[in-house]
């Protein structure tokens, strides 16, 4: 009976993690879809995204936690990390494909979170190191100098975003009230993103389609997705959480092919296989 309950809990955790990874990939597709078609500028997209996420989460908090004290102990590091990620993410996707941008993002996240795991002295087994190194080698192979056509500014902005998201995920390991903490993080990130919008205004006109995509990204795949992430990441080893996120670029690439008409080459396919192989080695238990 205990074994069955354990297996059921693990299956539930696997399903929830898969849902979160789908939400992460959807963010890449929605952002790229809005920017690639010139429906909205990156700063405006980021502003609407974080505002929509804040409103959605606060409404849920008011319905489910009427007596919650929102600002009792806000984590300002989480707020700034979230804002850095959202701004870097949006501006990077002006020049990066959905799948490629996601691979850059979560490759950097892996490095950031593994560094956090080392600082926290978590048990990093040889199996986890081998899997992480294989997955990261896939990223290095993709970004090697022989791969022409990489936009340096876009890649740099996405690397910047990856540090923000890695730190945000590490902070989430200590989350006690995922919904409230995520809602507060989004709400306090609104003025930061708003200041960036004033300092770096967009020249691209904003369309109703662009606004809709930003709202969907903010309210559903970001707001709800990140609250769910904060609810499950305390139950996952930091190293596993880092490596598991490397599945997102694969999902985002498939979405880019289906919805954006993007193409992939042999280099991307081989690097993808390396990443997936590394994830499998890190996550699967020895028999």
C-alpha contacts under 8 A as a table, 3 or more apart, distances in Angstrom:
res1	aa1	res2	aa2	distance
1	X	4	X	5.05
1	X	5	X	6.26
2	X	5	X	5.11
2	X	6	X	6.13
3	X	6	X	4.98
3	X	7	X	6.09
4	X	7	X	5.05
4	X	8	X	6.05
5	X	8	X	5.00
5	X	9	X	6.12
6	X	9	X	5.13
6	X	10	X	6.18
7	X	10	X	5.07
7	X	11	X	6.11
8	X	11	X	5.08
8	X	12	X	6.16
9	X	12	X	5.08
9	X	13	X	6.15
10	X	13	X	5.02
10	X	14	X	6.09
11	X	14	X	4.97
11	X	15	X	6.15
12	X	15	X	5.13
12	X	16	X	6.14
13	X	16	X	5.17
13	X	17	X	6.01
13	X	232	X	7.18
14	X	17	X	5.11
14	X	18	X	6.12
15	X	18	X	5.05
15	X	19	X	6.28
16	X	19	X	5.06
16	X	20	X	6.30
16	X	228	X	7.76
16	X	232	X	7.67
17	X	20	X	5.07
17	X	21	X	6.25
17	X	229	X	7.53
17	X	232	X	7.37
18	X	21	X	5.08
18	X	22	X	6.27
19	X	22	X	5.11
19	X	23	X	6.31
20	X	23	X	4.98
20	X	24	X	6.22
20	X	225	X	5.69
20	X	226	X	7.63
20	X	228	X	6.91
20	X	229	X	6.28
21	X	24	X	5.00
21	X	25	X	6.22
21	X	245	X	6.62
21	X	247	X	7.27
21	X	248	X	5.67
22	X	25	X	5.12
22	X	26	X	6.08
22	X	248	X	7.03
22	X	251	X	7.06
23	X	26	X	4.98
23	X	27	X	6.37
23	X	221	X	4.73
23	X	222	X	7.19
23	X	225	X	5.81
24	X	27	X	5.28
24	X	28	X	6.89
24	X	221	X	6.73
24	X	222	X	7.52
24	X	225	X	7.43
24	X	248	X	6.56
25	X	28	X	5.28
25	X	29	X	6.49
25	X	102	X	7.43
25	X	248	X	5.26
25	X	249	X	6.78
25	X	251	X	5.92
25	X	252	X	4.74
26	X	29	X	5.01
26	X	30	X	5.96
26	X	217	X	7.70
26	X	221	X	6.61
26	X	252	X	6.82
26	X	255	X	7.86
27	X	30	X	5.20
27	X	31	X	5.96
27	X	217	X	5.77
27	X	221	X	6.17
27	X	222	X	7.09
28	X	31	X	5.30
28	X	32	X	6.03
28	X	98	X	5.46
28	X	99	X	7.64
28	X	101	X	7.61
28	X	102	X	6.57
28	X	252	X	6.47
29	X	32	X	5.25
29	X	33	X	5.83
29	X	98	X	5.66
29	X	252	X	6.28
29	X	255	X	6.46
29	X	256	X	6.37
30	X	33	X	5.05
30	X	34	X	6.18
30	X	213	X	6.06
30	X	214	X	7.48
30	X	217	X	6.53
31	X	34	X	5.34
31	X	35	X	6.26
31	X	45	X	7.76
31	X	90	X	6.64
31	X	93	X	6.93
31	X	213	X	7.48
31	X	214	X	7.33
31	X	217	X	7.63
32	X	35	X	5.18
32	X	36	X	5.60
32	X	93	X	5.63
32	X	94	X	7.22
32	X	96	X	7.93
32	X	97	X	7.02
32	X	98	X	5.91
33	X	36	X	5.44
33	X	37	X	6.30
33	X	260	X	6.63
34	X	37	X	5.78
34	X	38	X	6.44
34	X	39	X	5.23
34	X	40	X	6.11
34	X	209	X	7.64
34	X	210	X	5.36
34	X	213	X	6.52
34	X	214	X	7.82
35	X	38	X	5.07
35	X	39	X	6.06
35	X	40	X	5.92
35	X	41	X	6.42
35	X	42	X	6.87
35	X	93	X	7.04
35	X	94	X	5.94
35	X	210	X	7.98
36	X	39	X	7.73
36	X	94	X	6.65
38	X	41	X	7.22
38	X	204	X	6.72
38	X	205	X	7.78
39	X	204	X	7.65
39	X	205	X	7.09
39	X	206	X	5.86
39	X	207	X	5.32
39	X	208	X	7.82
39	X	209	X	6.33
39	X	210	X	4.58
40	X	44	X	6.76
40	X	45	X	6.36
40	X	204	X	5.94
40	X	205	X	6.04
40	X	206	X	4.49
40	X	207	X	6.26
40	X	210	X	4.99
40	X	211	X	7.26
41	X	44	X	5.45
41	X	45	X	6.07
41	X	202	X	5.26
41	X	203	X	6.95
41	X	204	X	5.11
41	X	205	X	7.09
41	X	206	X	6.89
42	X	45	X	5.04
42	X	46	X	6.12
42	X	87	X	7.85
42	X	90	X	5.02
42	X	91	X	5.15
42	X	93	X	7.98
42	X	94	X	7.31
42	X	202	X	7.03
43	X	46	X	5.11
43	X	47	X	6.16
43	X	87	X	6.99
43	X	90	X	7.03
43	X	91	X	7.13
43	X	193	X	7.83
43	X	196	X	7.23
43	X	197	X	5.26
43	X	200	X	7.16
43	X	201	X	6.70
43	X	202	X	6.27
44	X	47	X	5.01
44	X	48	X	6.15
44	X	197	X	6.63
44	X	201	X	7.86
44	X	202	X	6.89
44	X	206	X	7.92
45	X	48	X	5.35
45	X	49	X	5.92
45	X	90	X	7.07
45	X	210	X	7.45
45	X	211	X	7.23
45	X	214	X	5.48
46	X	49	X	5.02
46	X	50	X	6.19
46	X	86	X	6.15
46	X	87	X	6.08
46	X	90	X	6.13
46	X	193	X	7.03
46	X	214	X	7.47
47	X	50	X	5.51
47	X	51	X	6.15
47	X	190	X	6.96
47	X	193	X	5.79
47	X	194	X	6.11
47	X	197	X	7.14
48	X	51	X	5.10
48	X	52	X	5.89
48	X	211	X	7.21
48	X	214	X	5.87
48	X	215	X	6.34
48	X	218	X	7.18
49	X	52	X	5.28
49	X	53	X	6.19
49	X	214	X	4.99
49	X	215	X	5.61
49	X	216	X	7.82
49	X	217	X	6.07
49	X	218	X	3.94
49	X	219	X	7.24
49	X	222	X	7.94
50	X	53	X	5.07
50	X	54	X	6.14
50	X	86	X	7.86
50	X	186	X	5.97
50	X	187	X	7.66
50	X	189	X	7.12
50	X	190	X	6.03
50	X	193	X	7.81
50	X	218	X	5.65
51	X	54	X	5.07
51	X	55	X	6.20
51	X	186	X	7.31
51	X	187	X	7.16
51	X	190	X	5.99
51	X	218	X	7.18
52	X	55	X	5.24
52	X	56	X	6.11
52	X	214	X	7.97
52	X	215	X	5.50
52	X	218	X	5.00
52	X	219	X	5.08
52	X	223	X	7.88
53	X	56	X	5.27
53	X	57	X	6.11
53	X	183	X	7.57
53	X	186	X	6.41
53	X	215	X	7.78
53	X	218	X	4.40
53	X	219	X	4.28
53	X	220	X	7.42
53	X	222	X	6.52
53	X	223	X	4.43
53	X	224	X	7.73
54	X	57	X	5.33
54	X	58	X	5.99
54	X	183	X	5.60
54	X	184	X	7.48
54	X	186	X	4.89
54	X	187	X	4.91
54	X	190	X	7.87
54	X	219	X	7.69
54	X	223	X	7.08
55	X	58	X	5.22
55	X	59	X	6.13
55	X	187	X	7.80
55	X	219	X	7.74
56	X	59	X	5.28
56	X	60	X	6.42
56	X	219	X	5.62
56	X	223	X	7.03
57	X	60	X	5.09
57	X	61	X	6.14
57	X	179	X	7.03
57	X	180	X	7.74
57	X	182	X	7.55
57	X	183	X	4.99
57	X	219	X	7.73
57	X	223	X	6.38
57	X	224	X	7.27
58	X	61	X	4.92
58	X	62	X	6.12
58	X	180	X	7.88
58	X	183	X	5.82
58	X	184	X	7.98
59	X	62	X	5.15
59	X	63	X	6.30
60	X	63	X	5.14
60	X	64	X	6.02
60	X	65	X	7.89
61	X	64	X	5.23
61	X	65	X	5.07
61	X	66	X	6.87
61	X	68	X	7.62
61	X	179	X	7.01
61	X	180	X	6.43
61	X	183	X	7.81
62	X	65	X	5.50
62	X	66	X	4.91
62	X	68	X	7.98
63	X	66	X	6.15
65	X	68	X	5.30
68	X	180	X	7.91
69	X	72	X	5.68
70	X	73	X	7.98
70	X	74	X	7.93
70	X	180	X	6.75
70	X	184	X	6.55
71	X	74	X	5.59
71	X	184	X	7.20
74	X	181	X	7.41
74	X	184	X	6.94
74	X	185	X	7.52
75	X	78	X	5.43
75	X	79	X	6.55
75	X	185	X	7.57
76	X	79	X	4.85
76	X	80	X	6.20
76	X	185	X	7.88
77	X	80	X	5.32
77	X	81	X	6.03
77	X	168	X	7.92
78	X	81	X	5.03
78	X	82	X	6.03
78	X	167	X	7.42
78	X	168	X	5.33
78	X	171	X	6.55
78	X	185	X	6.56
79	X	82	X	5.23
79	X	83	X	6.28
79	X	185	X	4.83
79	X	186	X	7.08
79	X	188	X	6.31
79	X	189	X	5.54
80	X	83	X	5.06
80	X	84	X	6.05
80	X	164	X	7.85
80	X	189	X	6.83
80	X	192	X	7.91
81	X	84	X	5.16
81	X	85	X	6.17
81	X	163	X	7.90
81	X	164	X	4.36
81	X	165	X	6.41
81	X	167	X	6.30
81	X	168	X	5.53
82	X	85	X	5.16
82	X	86	X	6.18
82	X	164	X	6.19
82	X	165	X	6.50
82	X	168	X	6.23
82	X	185	X	7.32
82	X	186	X	7.63
82	X	189	X	6.99
83	X	86	X	5.20
83	X	87	X	6.12
83	X	164	X	7.77
83	X	189	X	5.50
83	X	192	X	6.67
83	X	193	X	6.27
84	X	87	X	5.40
84	X	88	X	6.01
84	X	160	X	7.46
84	X	161	X	5.99
84	X	164	X	5.47
85	X	88	X	5.33
85	X	89	X	5.77
85	X	160	X	7.20
85	X	161	X	3.99
85	X	162	X	6.57
85	X	163	X	7.44
85	X	164	X	4.73
85	X	165	X	5.48
86	X	89	X	5.13
86	X	90	X	6.18
86	X	161	X	6.96
87	X	90	X	5.39
87	X	91	X	6.30
87	X	161	X	7.36
87	X	193	X	7.02
88	X	91	X	5.41
88	X	92	X	5.93
88	X	157	X	5.04
88	X	158	X	5.77
88	X	160	X	6.15
88	X	161	X	4.70
89	X	92	X	5.31
89	X	93	X	6.49
89	X	157	X	6.99
89	X	158	X	5.69
89	X	161	X	5.55
90	X	93	X	5.52
90	X	94	X	7.34
91	X	94	X	5.76
91	X	154	X	7.29
91	X	157	X	6.98
92	X	95	X	6.25
92	X	96	X	6.43
92	X	101	X	7.60
92	X	153	X	7.46
92	X	154	X	4.31
92	X	155	X	6.75
92	X	156	X	7.84
92	X	157	X	5.27
92	X	158	X	5.47
93	X	96	X	4.88
93	X	97	X	6.92
93	X	98	X	7.38
93	X	101	X	6.90
93	X	154	X	6.89
94	X	154	X	7.31
95	X	151	X	6.54
95	X	154	X	5.81
96	X	100	X	6.50
96	X	101	X	5.48
96	X	151	X	7.23
96	X	154	X	6.36
96	X	155	X	7.65
97	X	100	X	5.31
97	X	101	X	5.81
97	X	256	X	7.52
97	X	262	X	7.28
98	X	101	X	5.34
98	X	102	X	6.19
98	X	249	X	7.85
98	X	252	X	5.91
98	X	253	X	6.21
98	X	255	X	7.96
98	X	256	X	5.77
99	X	102	X	5.13
99	X	103	X	6.18
99	X	249	X	4.93
99	X	250	X	6.64
99	X	251	X	7.64
99	X	252	X	4.80
99	X	253	X	3.94
99	X	254	X	7.68
99	X	256	X	6.58
100	X	103	X	5.10
100	X	104	X	6.29
100	X	249	X	6.93
100	X	253	X	7.37
101	X	104	X	5.15
101	X	105	X	6.11
101	X	155	X	7.57
101	X	158	X	6.90
101	X	249	X	7.72
102	X	105	X	4.95
102	X	106	X	6.08
102	X	248	X	6.71
102	X	249	X	4.73
102	X	252	X	6.85
103	X	106	X	5.45
103	X	107	X	5.79
103	X	139	X	7.11
103	X	246	X	6.93
103	X	248	X	7.53
103	X	249	X	4.82
103	X	250	X	7.99
104	X	107	X	5.21
104	X	108	X	6.27
104	X	139	X	7.43
104	X	155	X	7.14
104	X	158	X	6.54
104	X	159	X	6.70
104	X	162	X	7.80
105	X	108	X	5.40
105	X	109	X	6.24
105	X	158	X	5.64
105	X	159	X	6.10
105	X	161	X	6.80
105	X	162	X	4.80
106	X	109	X	4.59
106	X	110	X	6.03
106	X	162	X	6.45
106	X	242	X	7.87
106	X	245	X	6.16
106	X	246	X	5.59
106	X	248	X	7.62
106	X	249	X	7.65
107	X	110	X	5.20
107	X	111	X	6.70
107	X	136	X	6.57
107	X	139	X	6.55
107	X	162	X	7.78
107	X	246	X	6.69
108	X	111	X	5.22
108	X	112	X	6.30
108	X	159	X	6.04
108	X	162	X	5.08
108	X	163	X	6.59
108	X	166	X	7.72
109	X	112	X	5.07
109	X	113	X	6.02
109	X	162	X	4.96
109	X	163	X	6.15
109	X	165	X	6.55
109	X	166	X	4.63
109	X	242	X	6.59
110	X	113	X	5.26
110	X	114	X	5.97
110	X	166	X	7.33
110	X	239	X	7.83
110	X	242	X	4.72
110	X	243	X	6.13
110	X	245	X	7.85
110	X	246	X	7.77
111	X	114	X	5.26
111	X	115	X	6.18
112	X	115	X	5.21
112	X	116	X	6.37
112	X	162	X	7.83
112	X	163	X	6.15
112	X	166	X	5.39
112	X	167	X	7.07
113	X	116	X	4.82
113	X	117	X	6.14
113	X	166	X	5.59
113	X	167	X	7.24
113	X	169	X	7.80
113	X	170	X	6.54
113	X	238	X	6.52
113	X	239	X	6.80
113	X	242	X	5.90
114	X	117	X	4.89
114	X	118	X	6.22
114	X	238	X	7.11
114	X	239	X	5.78
114	X	242	X	7.07
115	X	118	X	5.16
115	X	119	X	6.28
116	X	119	X	5.08
116	X	120	X	6.14
116	X	170	X	6.98
116	X	238	X	7.81
117	X	120	X	5.04
117	X	121	X	6.07
117	X	122	X	5.39
117	X	124	X	7.95
117	X	238	X	5.87
117	X	239	X	6.55
118	X	121	X	4.89
118	X	122	X	6.16
118	X	124	X	7.91
119	X	122	X	7.87
122	X	238	X	7.93
124	X	128	X	6.09
124	X	129	X	6.75
124	X	239	X	7.37
125	X	128	X	5.29
125	X	129	X	6.44
126	X	129	X	5.02
126	X	130	X	6.06
127	X	130	X	5.20
127	X	131	X	6.19
127	X	281	X	6.56
127	X	282	X	5.94
128	X	131	X	5.15
128	X	132	X	6.01
128	X	239	X	7.27
128	X	240	X	7.83
128	X	281	X	6.99
128	X	282	X	4.41
128	X	283	X	7.56
129	X	132	X	5.08
129	X	133	X	5.99
129	X	282	X	7.46
130	X	133	X	5.19
130	X	134	X	6.12
130	X	278	X	7.25
130	X	281	X	7.34
130	X	282	X	7.35
131	X	134	X	5.20
131	X	135	X	6.17
131	X	277	X	7.24
131	X	278	X	3.88
131	X	279	X	5.94
131	X	280	X	7.21
131	X	281	X	4.85
131	X	282	X	4.65
132	X	135	X	5.15
132	X	136	X	6.00
132	X	243	X	6.42
132	X	278	X	5.74
132	X	279	X	7.08
132	X	282	X	6.69
133	X	136	X	5.03
133	X	137	X	5.90
133	X	278	X	7.18
134	X	137	X	5.02
134	X	138	X	6.48
134	X	274	X	6.12
134	X	275	X	6.62
134	X	277	X	7.24
134	X	278	X	4.91
135	X	138	X	5.24
135	X	139	X	6.82
135	X	243	X	7.71
135	X	246	X	7.75
135	X	274	X	5.55
135	X	275	X	3.85
135	X	276	X	6.89
135	X	277	X	6.92
135	X	278	X	4.42
135	X	279	X	6.60
136	X	139	X	5.03
136	X	140	X	6.33
136	X	275	X	6.91
137	X	140	X	4.94
137	X	141	X	6.02
137	X	271	X	7.89
137	X	274	X	7.30
137	X	275	X	7.79
138	X	141	X	5.10
138	X	142	X	6.28
138	X	270	X	7.54
138	X	271	X	4.24
138	X	272	X	6.70
138	X	273	X	7.78
138	X	274	X	5.06
138	X	275	X	5.52
139	X	142	X	5.12
139	X	143	X	6.26
139	X	271	X	6.40
139	X	275	X	7.46
140	X	143	X	5.10
140	X	144	X	5.88
141	X	144	X	5.24
141	X	267	X	7.77
141	X	271	X	6.44
142	X	147	X	6.92
142	X	267	X	6.34
142	X	268	X	6.31
142	X	271	X	6.03
143	X	147	X	6.31
144	X	147	X	5.74
145	X	148	X	6.82
147	X	150	X	7.26
150	X	155	X	7.37
151	X	154	X	5.37
151	X	155	X	6.09
152	X	155	X	5.11
152	X	156	X	6.05
153	X	156	X	5.05
153	X	157	X	6.15
154	X	157	X	5.18
154	X	158	X	6.22
155	X	158	X	5.16
155	X	159	X	6.17
156	X	159	X	5.04
156	X	160	X	6.23
157	X	160	X	4.96
157	X	161	X	6.24
158	X	161	X	4.84
158	X	162	X	6.09
159	X	162	X	4.97
159	X	163	X	6.57
160	X	163	X	5.47
160	X	164	X	6.70
161	X	164	X	5.10
161	X	165	X	6.24
162	X	165	X	5.13
162	X	166	X	5.91
163	X	166	X	5.07
163	X	167	X	6.16
164	X	167	X	5.32
164	X	168	X	6.12
165	X	168	X	4.87
165	X	169	X	6.07
166	X	169	X	5.19
166	X	170	X	6.23
167	X	170	X	5.03
167	X	171	X	6.20
168	X	171	X	5.24
168	X	172	X	6.32
169	X	172	X	4.92
169	X	173	X	6.82
169	X	230	X	7.65
169	X	233	X	7.67
170	X	173	X	5.48
170	X	238	X	7.39
171	X	174	X	6.06
171	X	175	X	7.29
172	X	175	X	4.93
172	X	230	X	5.28
172	X	233	X	6.61
172	X	234	X	6.93
173	X	230	X	7.30
173	X	233	X	5.67
173	X	234	X	4.38
173	X	235	X	7.99
173	X	238	X	7.87
174	X	234	X	6.32
175	X	178	X	5.82
175	X	181	X	7.35
175	X	230	X	6.23
175	X	231	X	7.21
175	X	234	X	6.89
177	X	180	X	5.62
177	X	181	X	5.94
177	X	231	X	7.74
178	X	181	X	5.25
178	X	182	X	5.88
178	X	227	X	5.42
178	X	228	X	7.23
178	X	230	X	5.15
178	X	231	X	5.26
179	X	182	X	5.34
179	X	183	X	6.08
179	X	227	X	5.24
179	X	228	X	7.85
179	X	230	X	7.96
179	X	231	X	7.98
180	X	183	X	5.10
180	X	184	X	6.14
181	X	184	X	5.22
181	X	185	X	6.11
182	X	185	X	5.04
182	X	186	X	6.23
182	X	223	X	7.44
182	X	226	X	6.91
182	X	227	X	5.53
182	X	230	X	7.54
183	X	186	X	5.23
183	X	187	X	6.13
183	X	223	X	7.58
183	X	227	X	7.90
184	X	187	X	5.01
184	X	188	X	6.06
185	X	188	X	5.41
185	X	189	X	6.06
186	X	189	X	5.04
186	X	190	X	6.43
186	X	223	X	7.84
187	X	190	X	5.46
188	X	191	X	6.51
188	X	192	X	7.52
189	X	192	X	5.24
189	X	193	X	6.24
190	X	193	X	5.33
190	X	194	X	5.95
191	X	194	X	4.72
191	X	195	X	6.07
192	X	195	X	5.27
192	X	196	X	6.48
193	X	196	X	5.04
193	X	197	X	6.23
194	X	197	X	4.97
194	X	198	X	6.42
195	X	198	X	5.10
195	X	199	X	6.21
196	X	199	X	5.02
196	X	200	X	5.81
196	X	201	X	7.89
197	X	200	X	5.20
197	X	201	X	5.20
197	X	202	X	7.64
198	X	201	X	5.54
202	X	205	X	7.74
206	X	210	X	6.35
206	X	211	X	7.16
207	X	210	X	5.19
207	X	211	X	6.40
208	X	211	X	5.08
208	X	212	X	6.12
209	X	212	X	5.08
209	X	213	X	6.24
210	X	213	X	5.21
210	X	214	X	6.21
211	X	214	X	5.12
211	X	215	X	6.16
212	X	215	X	5.13
212	X	216	X	6.21
213	X	216	X	5.19
213	X	217	X	6.13
214	X	217	X	5.06
214	X	218	X	6.01
215	X	218	X	5.04
215	X	219	X	5.78
215	X	220	X	7.99
216	X	219	X	5.40
216	X	220	X	5.54
216	X	221	X	6.86
217	X	220	X	5.81
217	X	221	X	5.07
217	X	222	X	5.68
217	X	223	X	7.99
218	X	221	X	6.38
218	X	222	X	4.92
218	X	223	X	5.66
219	X	222	X	6.12
219	X	223	X	4.98
219	X	224	X	6.60
220	X	223	X	5.56
220	X	224	X	5.14
220	X	225	X	6.49
221	X	224	X	6.08
221	X	225	X	4.94
221	X	226	X	7.61
222	X	225	X	4.99
222	X	226	X	5.50
223	X	226	X	5.49
223	X	227	X	6.29
224	X	227	X	5.16
224	X	228	X	6.22
225	X	228	X	5.19
225	X	229	X	6.20
226	X	229	X	4.78
226	X	230	X	6.17
227	X	230	X	5.16
227	X	231	X	6.37
228	X	231	X	5.01
228	X	232	X	6.51
229	X	232	X	5.40
229	X	233	X	5.87
230	X	233	X	5.55
230	X	234	X	7.20
231	X	234	X	6.84
232	X	235	X	5.49
232	X	236	X	6.93
233	X	236	X	5.15
233	X	237	X	7.76
233	X	238	X	7.88
233	X	241	X	6.88
234	X	237	X	7.71
236	X	240	X	6.51
236	X	241	X	6.10
237	X	240	X	5.22
237	X	241	X	6.17
238	X	241	X	5.10
238	X	242	X	6.17
239	X	242	X	5.10
239	X	243	X	6.25
240	X	243	X	5.21
240	X	244	X	5.86
240	X	282	X	6.72
240	X	283	X	6.25
241	X	244	X	5.25
241	X	245	X	6.47
242	X	245	X	5.60
242	X	246	X	7.32
243	X	246	X	5.48
243	X	247	X	7.91
243	X	278	X	7.78
243	X	279	X	5.61
243	X	282	X	7.20
244	X	247	X	5.93
244	X	279	X	6.07
244	X	283	X	7.69
245	X	248	X	5.58
246	X	249	X	6.29
246	X	250	X	7.83
246	X	275	X	6.74
246	X	276	X	7.62
246	X	279	X	7.26
247	X	250	X	5.51
247	X	251	X	6.73
247	X	275	X	7.59
247	X	276	X	6.69
247	X	279	X	7.64
248	X	251	X	5.20
248	X	252	X	6.05
249	X	252	X	4.86
249	X	253	X	5.87
250	X	253	X	5.12
250	X	254	X	6.40
250	X	272	X	6.76
251	X	254	X	5.24
251	X	255	X	6.27
252	X	255	X	4.94
252	X	256	X	6.01
253	X	256	X	4.89
253	X	257	X	6.23
254	X	257	X	5.14
254	X	258	X	6.21
255	X	258	X	5.05
255	X	259	X	5.76
255	X	260	X	7.39
256	X	259	X	5.40
256	X	260	X	4.79
256	X	261	X	6.31
256	X	262	X	5.42
256	X	263	X	7.98
257	X	260	X	5.78
257	X	261	X	4.91
257	X	262	X	4.76
257	X	263	X	6.16
258	X	261	X	6.22
258	X	262	X	7.90
264	X	268	X	6.13
264	X	269	X	7.19
265	X	268	X	5.46
265	X	269	X	6.47
266	X	269	X	5.03
266	X	270	X	6.13
267	X	270	X	5.27
267	X	271	X	6.12
268	X	271	X	5.11
268	X	272	X	5.97
269	X	272	X	5.02
269	X	273	X	6.33
270	X	273	X	5.16
270	X	274	X	6.37
271	X	274	X	5.05
271	X	275	X	6.21
272	X	275	X	5.05
272	X	276	X	6.17
273	X	276	X	5.16
273	X	277	X	5.97
274	X	277	X	5.07
274	X	278	X	6.12
275	X	278	X	5.12
275	X	279	X	6.24
276	X	279	X	5.03
276	X	280	X	6.19
277	X	280	X	5.13
277	X	281	X	6.26
278	X	281	X	5.17
278	X	282	X	6.19
279	X	282	X	5.19
279	X	283	X	6.05
280	X	283	X	5.31
280	X	284	X	5.67
281	X	284	X	5.78
